[in-house]
Amino acid sequence: MSIGPTKIPAGRRWMRLTAALGIALGTTMLLAACGGGGGTSTTGTPTANCPDASKLHLISAGKLVVASDTTYRPAEFLDTTNGNKPSGYDIDLANEIGTRMCLQTQIVTADFGQIIESISGPALGQQRYDMSVSSFTINDNRKQKVDMIPYFQAGESLMVAKGNPKSIKGLNDLCGKLVSVQDSTVEQDELTDLNGGSKGTGTPPTCKDNKVRVQSNSDQNVVVNLLLNGQVDAAYQDEPVTSFYVKQNADKVEVGAVTVSPAPQGIVVRKDNPDFEAAVRTALKAMVADGTYANILTKWGVSSGQYTTGL
């Protein structure tokens, strides 16, 4: 037996419509409370509960503002084939961390040498960036100003012209040579100590009487191009960067020497923002546990850099 449509009084129809709208609005507000980051990871898996944003001291509500020196392929760079969109394994890791914190990640291109001071210097909540994922090697000098959450490991290596015409097989072979390096990096500090400086890297002052002629620049692209154009004898950077450019320019350059064994790199956060740091660590741990972390590194061909000690 079929039943015909029931007539609903106008007042009740309005009440039901109002209730439905209220439910929809409530759902929208609930999603918005999770920061607009989506609430699901790049794997499509729902994220854990959102951290209490009021305790994170974010510089912009609902956003995770991440500083990155976007000249350091393949870790972080601007993809010219995709509208200069930030790309790289560090960028993918940062975006995933933001999603799992229920925040919209905003990657900001920054001068590598200014990042730590911009995060640690201003008063809490007034810092220029919430954190940085930008291939920062963890060392005592940096840890005096910021906390560093280990997430990756990388060695250092020299890149030289094809055929290695200057027979550069290690740091000691750099005495009197022209070498390009990025500003404010541990590699620059090592060259300074190689020349008899006092950066505390432990590098012997082998070139004190025949100094390395250092050509430094804030842009790693320039550092590499100086070598590609034959203007320097070697370029000095993290091993993943050397490997990337050697693959891209196999007819012009090669690895001269791996100078430093892999060491941990860290996500840079403030020392006085413990709830924020805990939320980042929680997100990173979850990424490791469900395989997202490993998948990102595999995608970029840097699986050997996996480092999860100290999480």
MODA-V260493 format. One record per residue. N is the residue number from 1. OMEGA is omega as a letter, one per 40 degrees, with the letter a starting at -180 (NA if undefined). Layout:
N|OMEGA ; N|OMEGA
This chain:
1|i ; 2|i ; 3|a ; 4|i ; 5|i ; 6|a ; 7|i ; 8|i ; 9|a ; 10|a ; 11|a ; 12|i ; 13|a ; 14|i ; 15|a ; 16|i ; 17|i ; 18|i ; 19|a ; 20|i ; 21|i ; 22|i ; 23|a ; 24|a ; 25|i ; 26|i ; 27|i ; 28|a ; 29|i ; 30|i ; 31|a ; 32|a ; 33|i ; 34|i ; 35|i ; 36|a ; 37|i ; 38|i ; 39|i ; 40|a ; 41|i ; 42|i ; 43|a ; 44|a ; 45|i ; 46|i ; 47|i ; 48|i ; 49|i ; 50|i ; 51|i ; 52|a ; 53|a ; 54|a ; 55|a ; 56|i ; 57|i ; 58|i ; 59|i ; 60|a ; 61|i ; 62|a ; 63|i ; 64|a ; 65|a ; 66|i ; 67|i ; 68|i ; 69|a ; 70|i ; 71|a ; 72|i ; 73|e ; 74|a ; 75|a ; 76|a ; 77|i ; 78|a ; 79|a ; 80|i ; 81|a ; 82|i ; 83|a ; 84|i ; 85|i ; 86|a ; 87|i ; 88|a ; 89|i ; 90|i ; 91|i ; 92|i ; 93|i ; 94|i ; 95|a ; 96|i ; 97|i ; 98|i ; 99|a ; 100|i ; 101|i ; 102|a ; 103|i ; 104|a ; 105|i ; 106|i ; 107|a ; 108|i ; 109|a ; 110|i ; 111|a ; 112|a ; 113|a ; 114|a ; 115|a ; 116|i ; 117|a ; 118|i ; 119|a ; 120|a ; 121|a ; 122|i ; 123|i ; 124|a ; 125|i ; 126|i ; 127|a ; 128|i ; 129|i ; 130|a ; 131|i ; 132|i ; 133|a ; 134|i ; 135|i ; 136|i ; 137|a ; 138|i ; 139|a ; 140|a ; 141|a ; 142|a ; 143|i ; 144|a ; 145|a ; 146|i ; 147|a ; 148|a ; 149|a ; 150|a ; 151|a ; 152|i ; 153|a ; 154|i ; 155|i ; 156|a ; 157|i ; 158|i ; 159|a ; 160|i ; 161|i ; 162|a ; 163|i ; 164|a ; 165|a ; 166|i ; 167|i ; 168|a ; 169|i ; 170|a ; 171|a ; 172|i ; 173|a ; 174|a ; 175|i ; 176|a ; 177|i ; 178|a ; 179|i ; 180|a ; 181|i ; 182|i ; 183|i ; 184|i ; 185|i ; 186|i ; 187|i ; 188|i ; 189|a ; 190|i ; 191|i ; 192|i ; 193|i ; 194|i ; 195|i ; 196|a ; 197|a ; 198|i ; 199|i ; 200|a ; 201|a ; 202|i ; 203|a ; 204|a ; 205|a ; 206|a ; 207|a ; 208|a ; 209|i ; 210|a ; 211|i ; 212|i ; 213|a ; 214|i ; 215|a ; 216|i ; 217|i ; 218|a ; 219|a ; 220|i ; 221|i ; 222|i ; 223|a ; 224|a ; 225|i ; 226|i ; 227|a ; 228|a ; 229|i ; 230|a ; 231|i ; 232|a ; 233|a ; 234|i ; 235|a ; 236|a ; 237|i ; 238|a ; 239|i ; 240|i ; 241|i ; 242|a ; 243|a ; 244|a ; 245|i ; 246|i ; 247|a ; 248|a ; 249|a ; 250|i ; 251|a ; 252|a ; 253|i ; 254|i ; 255|i ; 256|i ; 257|i ; 258|a ; 259|a ; 260|i ; 261|a ; 262|i ; 263|a ; 264|i ; 265|a ; 266|i ; 267|a ; 268|i ; 269|i ; 270|i ; 271|a ; 272|a ; 273|a ; 274|a ; 275|i ; 276|i ; 277|i ; 278|i ; 279|i ; 280|i ; 281|i ; 282|i ; 283|a ; 284|i ; 285|a ; 286|i ; 287|i ; 288|a ; 289|a ; 290|i ; 291|a ; 292|i ; 293|a ; 294|a ; 295|i ; 296|a ; 297|i ; 298|i ; 299|a ; 300|i ; 301|a ; 302|a ; 303|a ; 304|a ; 305|a ; 306|a ; 307|a ; 308|i ; 309|i ; 310|i ; 311|NA
